[in-house]
Amino acid sequence: MAEGTIKRLTDKGYGFIETSSGQDIFFHLSNLDDVQFDDLYEGQKVSYTEGRGPKGPRAENVKPV
């Protein structure tokens, strides 16, 4: 699993993770694993697997480290 830092959260149930390569990857609350969206915060370390969504890469199985 890859690791990154939550860069931005929105009030619409999605956010962006800054990856170790400096790129941002999208995630949606439906891709969270064992955590509620409201429990996440910007700057938090998370692990994820990279998947493919309709608009490009997305983080799946997102959970705090």
N, C-alpha and C positions, 0 to 999 in steps of 0.2 A: 504494500500500500504506500502511496505517496503521502507526503506531509506538506502542509502549507499554513498560512496565516489568514484568518478572515480579514479581508480588506474593507469590505463594505456590506452592510445589511440594509434592506429596504423594509418598508411597512407593508409591502405586497407579498411577502413570503419567499423572497429570493435574495441571493447575495453573490459576492465574488470572493474567491480565495486567491491570494497571491502565492504562486508556486515557487519552488526553489530556484527555477530558472528566471524568475522575475515576471513571468506572464501571469495574467489573471484568468481564472476559470470560473464559469458560472455554476451555481447550484440552486436548486429549488427545494422548498421544505419537504416535498415528497421524496427527496433523495437522502433524507437524514436517517441515521441508524442509531437507535437507543438514546436519542436526545430530542427535546422539543425545540422548535425554532426560537421561541422566546427565551430559552436558556443560553443561547449563543450571544457572543459579543464581539465587537471589532477588536482585532489584536489577538484573538484567541487562536491557539495552535490546534489544528485538526488534521485527521488523516482521511484519505479518500481514495477511491479508485477512479481512474479516468474512463469515462464512457462517451457515448456519442448521442447528441440530441438532435432535434430537427433543424437547429440553427448552428450546429457545430459541437465542439467538445464541451462536456459538462462533467462536474464532479458527482459521483454516486457513492452511496454508503458512507456519507460524511459523518464523522463522530469526533468528539474532543480527544486529544491525546492525553 
